[in-house]
Amino acid sequence: MIETKKTFLGDDFLLETEAAIHLYENHAARMPIIDFHNHLSPQDIAQDRKFKNLTEIWLEGDHYKWRGMRTNGIPERYCTGDASPFEKFTKWAETVPYTMRNPLYHWTHLELKNYFGVNTLLDESSAKEIYDTCSAMLQQDDFSVQHLLLKHKVEVICTTDDPIDSLEYHREFAAQKAKFRMFPTFRPDKSFTTNNIPDYRIYLDKLSAAAGTSIKTFDDLLQALQNRVDEFHKLGCRASDHGLERLYFEADAEKNAGILFTKLLSGKELDPQETNSFKSAVLINLGRMYHGKGWAQQFHVGALRNNSTRMLRELGPDTGFDSIGEFPQAQSMARFFDYLDNTNQLAKTIIYNINPADNELIATMMGNFNDGSFPGKMQFGSGWWFMDQKIGMENQMNALSNMGLLSRFVGMVTDSRSFLSFPRHEYFRRILCNLLGTDIEKGELPDDDGIGKMVEAICYGNAKSYFGF
């Protein structure tokens, strides 16, 4: 029997079985969104920004698209340079047909369809009509930032914020009677990033001012961080976040931290082992702070960043020149977790892995430190960055299913700088339902209400409980 060819982005997009369609339509699709990790602007949310055109909302800051455009031979002027908004959009439209089988192709057309009702494929010939239509729609009141979030049933959104941030826009938003909630997330990586000592000293001065305390010793540094943790907590923060090559652990880290911090303040550089020891000491103490507040700590591990030093000089970080790294993860991660667990001070933890070779490693590692204190306390987080595509998500969920409990998974995040990125939750939910639906059709899982409840928990309920939102 020859199956009927499916329509691109049809109602059954990514859903290969009747069971999958049922799970998605009757369970996943109706769940609200808790986006507990992204890089959206709190100012844009609090002030309900309206974007001037489609380029502004879609291409500014999106290094995924820039990377694709460069690969397609588009000069930098049209990515981050001085080309006009329409010129930049046209070059992106020229690139889109070449992104087939890259998740950018799916995301692009999902976003056009879900936000603007545009079903036309984007290419050079359709660029002007789509640009004009969508840019005009963005001028309407119901296309402001807050309306865009509500359009996708966002219930909670957690931005990523440095300890030195004033949090003024979180306070401003908290005073509004919005139909969703926004909370900060504590991202203190610069407090232990010491590769440039003058920059580090400048950062310490800013942290001192934000925390209302002088920083002259290592204990002072910890007190400043604790002060900021306390302030973040008052504004609803329930999670930290770190972007690391790997977790760091040195047995004598706490004993040596004071000496190393004094060395830094004197302007002397740390050698590689000292650097790792200092990072370890700060992270250990931060981990205790997170546990004391009942927070979840998030670690994004494994990225090899800023590979092109020329482009780093010209454009700065986070502009599309990072890749999957190859770092030893297991031993230092186990020792870091064990050190905190040994005194019962290991917080709820989510590890996001960028290297697919480490999926089973991470999945089994998290099982070592579940202690029955909370369901799914130690989480293998959703496919991250280069892994937040169909195969990457499937591999992450298969590893989690085989080595842990998929049913306790806290699900997807956008991890994005774009307000049009929320169809990634739909993308994830369809892939999840297809995995489970396929198992049902094979007779490997029962076709009962329990699977539907599991889907709802992964899409929404588990995160709501995990973070206490």
Secondary structure in CASP SS format (residue, H / E / C, confidence):
PFRMAT SS
TARGET T0000
AUTHOR 0000-0000-0000
METHOD secondary structure of the structure
MODEL  1
M C 1.00
I C 1.00
E C 1.00
T C 1.00
K C 1.00
K C 1.00
T C 1.00
F C 1.00
L C 1.00
G C 1.00
D C 1.00
D C 1.00
F C 1.00
L C 1.00
L C 1.00
E C 1.00
T C 1.00
E H 1.00
A H 1.00
A H 1.00
I H 1.00
H H 1.00
L H 1.00
Y H 1.00
E H 1.00
N H 1.00
H H 1.00
A H 1.00
A C 1.00
R C 1.00
M C 1.00
P C 1.00
I E 1.00
I E 1.00
D E 1.00
F C 1.00
H C 1.00
N C 1.00
H C 1.00
L C 1.00
S C 1.00
P H 1.00
Q H 1.00
D H 1.00
I H 1.00
A H 1.00
Q C 1.00
D C 1.00
R C 1.00
K C 1.00
F C 1.00
K C 1.00
N C 1.00
L H 1.00
T H 1.00
E H 1.00
I H 1.00
W H 1.00
L C 1.00
E C 1.00
G C 1.00
D C 1.00
H H 1.00
Y H 1.00
K H 1.00
W H 1.00
R H 1.00
G H 1.00
M H 1.00
R H 1.00
T H 1.00
N C 1.00
G C 1.00
I C 1.00
P C 1.00
E H 1.00
R H 1.00
Y H 1.00
C C 1.00
T C 1.00
G C 1.00
D C 1.00
A C 1.00
S C 1.00
P H 1.00
F H 1.00
E H 1.00
K H 1.00
F H 1.00
T H 1.00
K H 1.00
W H 1.00
A H 1.00
E H 1.00
T H 1.00
V H 1.00
P H 1.00
Y H 1.00
T H 1.00
M C 1.00
R C 1.00
N C 1.00
P H 1.00
L H 1.00
Y H 1.00
H H 1.00
W H 1.00
T H 1.00
H H 1.00
L H 1.00
E H 1.00
L H 1.00
K H 1.00
N H 1.00
Y H 1.00
F H 1.00
G C 1.00
V C 1.00
N C 1.00
T C 1.00
L C 1.00
L C 1.00
D C 1.00
E C 1.00
S C 1.00
S C 1.00
A H 1.00
K H 1.00
E H 1.00
I H 1.00
Y H 1.00
D H 1.00
T H 1.00
C H 1.00
S H 1.00
A H 1.00
M H 1.00
L C 1.00
Q C 1.00
Q C 1.00
D H 1.00
D H 1.00
F H 1.00
S C 1.00
V H 1.00
Q H 1.00
H H 1.00
L H 1.00
L H 1.00
L H 1.00
K H 1.00
H C 1.00
K C 1.00
V E 1.00
E E 1.00
V E 1.00
I E 1.00
C E 1.00
T C 1.00
T C 1.00
D E 1.00
D C 1.00
P C 1.00
I C 1.00
D C 1.00
S C 1.00
L C 1.00
E H 1.00
Y H 1.00
H H 1.00
R H 1.00
E H 1.00
F H 1.00
A H 1.00
A C 1.00
Q C 1.00
K C 1.00
A C 1.00
K C 1.00
F C 1.00
R E 1.00
M E 1.00
F E 1.00
P C 1.00
T C 1.00
F E 1.00
R C 1.00
P C 1.00
D H 1.00
K H 1.00
S H 1.00
F H 1.00
T C 1.00
T C 1.00
N C 1.00
N C 1.00
I H 1.00
P H 1.00
D H 1.00
Y H 1.00
R H 1.00
I H 1.00
Y H 1.00
L H 1.00
D H 1.00
K H 1.00
L H 1.00
S H 1.00
A H 1.00
A H 1.00
A H 1.00
G C 1.00
T C 1.00
S C 1.00
I C 1.00
K C 1.00
T C 1.00
F H 1.00
D H 1.00
D H 1.00
L H 1.00
L H 1.00
Q H 1.00
A H 1.00
L H 1.00
Q H 1.00
N H 1.00
R H 1.00
V H 1.00
D H 1.00
E H 1.00
F H 1.00
H H 1.00
K H 1.00
L C 1.00
G C 1.00
C C 1.00
R C 1.00
A E 1.00
S E 1.00
D E 1.00
H E 1.00
G E 1.00
L E 1.00
E C 1.00
R C 1.00
L C 1.00
Y C 1.00
F C 1.00
E C 1.00
A C 1.00
D C 1.00
A H 1.00
E H 1.00
K H 1.00
N H 1.00
A H 1.00
G H 1.00
I H 1.00
L H 1.00
F H 1.00
T H 1.00
K H 1.00
L H 1.00
L H 1.00
S C 1.00
G C 1.00
K C 1.00
E C 1.00
L C 1.00
D C 1.00
P H 1.00
Q H 1.00
E H 1.00
T H 1.00
N H 1.00
S H 1.00
F H 1.00
K H 1.00
S H 1.00
A H 1.00
V H 1.00
L H 1.00
I H 1.00
N H 1.00
L H 1.00
G H 1.00
R H 1.00
M H 1.00
Y H 1.00
H H 1.00
G H 1.00
K H 1.00
G C 1.00
W C 1.00
A E 1.00
Q E 1.00
Q E 1.00
F E 1.00
H E 1.00
V E 1.00
G C 1.00
A E 1.00
L E 1.00
R C 1.00
N C 1.00
N C 1.00
S C 1.00
T H 1.00
R H 1.00
M H 1.00
L H 1.00
R H 1.00
E H 1.00
L H 1.00
G C 1.00
P C 1.00
D C 1.00
T C 1.00
G C 1.00
F C 1.00
D C 1.00
S E 1.00
I E 1.00
G C 1.00
E C 1.00
F C 1.00
P C 1.00
Q C 1.00
A H 1.00
Q H 1.00
S H 1.00
M H 1.00
A H 1.00
R H 1.00
F H 1.00
F H 1.00
D H 1.00
Y H 1.00
L H 1.00
D H 1.00
N C 1.00
T C 1.00
N C 1.00
Q C 1.00
L C 1.00
A C 1.00
K E 1.00
T E 1.00
I E 1.00
I E 1.00
Y E 1.00
N E 1.00
I C 1.00
N C 1.00
P H 1.00
A H 1.00
D H 1.00
N H 1.00
E H 1.00
L H 1.00
I H 1.00
A H 1.00
T H 1.00
M H 1.00
M H 1.00
G H 1.00
N C 1.00
F C 1.00
N C 1.00
D C 1.00
G C 1.00
S C 1.00
F C 1.00
P C 1.00
G C 1.00
K C 1.00
M E 1.00
Q E 1.00
F E 1.00
G C 1.00
S C 1.00
G C 1.00
W C 1.00
W H 1.00
F H 1.00
M H 1.00
D C 1.00
Q C 1.00
K H 1.00
I H 1.00
G H 1.00
M H 1.00
E H 1.00
N H 1.00
Q H 1.00
M H 1.00
N H 1.00
A H 1.00
L H 1.00
S H 1.00
N H 1.00
M H 1.00
G C 1.00
L C 1.00
L H 1.00
S H 1.00
R H 1.00
F C 1.00
V C 1.00
G C 1.00
M C 1.00
V C 1.00
T C 1.00
D C 1.00
S C 1.00
R C 1.00
S C 1.00
F C 1.00
L C 1.00
S C 1.00
F C 1.00
P H 1.00
R H 1.00
H H 1.00
E H 1.00
Y H 1.00
F H 1.00
R H 1.00
R H 1.00
I H 1.00
L H 1.00
C H 1.00
N H 1.00
L H 1.00
L H 1.00
G H 1.00
T H 1.00
D H 1.00
I H 1.00
E H 1.00
K C 1.00
G C 1.00
E C 1.00
L C 1.00
P C 1.00
D C 1.00
D C 1.00
D H 1.00
G H 1.00
I H 1.00
G H 1.00
K H 1.00
M H 1.00
V H 1.00
E H 1.00
A H 1.00
I H 1.00
C H 1.00
Y H 1.00
G H 1.00
N H 1.00
A H 1.00
K H 1.00
S H 1.00
Y H 1.00
F H 1.00
G C 1.00
F C 1.00
END
